[in-house]
Amino acid sequence: MPNSASSKKRHRQSVDRRAHNRGIKSALKTQIRKLKEAVESGDAKTSSEELKAAAKKLDQAASKGVIHKNTSSRLKSRLSAHVKANVKK
């Protein structure tokens, strides 16, 4: 347990930040799962909409520092390739 006032405050901040980041990561994973389900169904329109939403969430998470910007770019690239390979227009 923290003893000094500054370490207590830092602990409170880290607990709050962790909860916030976990929420963002959870929403991100949910969006990616929705995209993969849309791709499996073969619906091109839904897949493109879900890809756009997933890219937005990835960019937001990267801008907030929840994930690294290169991780965001890599995931967007892989998801886009997945959609292009598995969805017939």
N, C-alpha and C positions, 0 to 999 in steps of 0.2 A: 504494500500500500504506500502511496505517496505520503511524505511527511511535511514538506514545506508547502507554503501557500501556492507558489508558482508551479510546483509539480502536481498539486491537486487540480489546479486550473488546467494544466496541460493534459492531465488524464481525462478530465471532463470533455475537453475539446476533442481528444482522440476518439472517445466513445461516441460522441455525436457524429464526427466525421465518418467513422466506420459504418455506423447505421445508415448514413446518407449514401455512402458509396455502395453499400450492399444493395440498397434499393435501386440505384441506377444500374448496377450490374445485373440484377434480377430482371429488370425491365428489358435490358439489352438481350439477355438470353431468351426471354419470352418472344421478343420480336424476331430473333433469328429462327426460333422453333416454328413460328407462324410462317415465315418465309419458306422454310424447308417443307412444311406441310403443303403450302400452296404449290410448290414445285412438284411434289409427289402427285398432287391431284392433276397436274398438267394444264392448269388454267393460266394462260399467258397474261391476261389482264390482271388477275389477282397477284400473280407472281411479280409483275413489274411494280405494282403498287406497294407490295410488301418489301421489295428490294429498296425502293425509294425511302420507305419508313425506316428500314434497318440501317441504311446509310446515314440517315439523319441522326438516329440514336447513337450510332458509332461515333460520328463527328462530335456530337454533344458531349459524349463521355470522354473523348480525347481532349476536347477543349477545356473541360473541367479538371483534367488530370487524373481521372479515374482509371483510364487505360492509356497506354502510350500511343502517340500519334501513328507510329509505324505499325502497331498492332491493329489500329483502326483501318489503316490503308490495306494491310494484308488481308484482313477479314472481308473488307468490301470487295477486293479483287477476287477472292476465292468464291464468295457468294455470287458475284456477278457471273463468273465462269460457270458455276453450278447451274444458274438459271439458264444461261445460254445453251449449255450442253443438254439439258433435260426438258426444256419446254419447247414444244412445237408451236410456231406462229400460225 
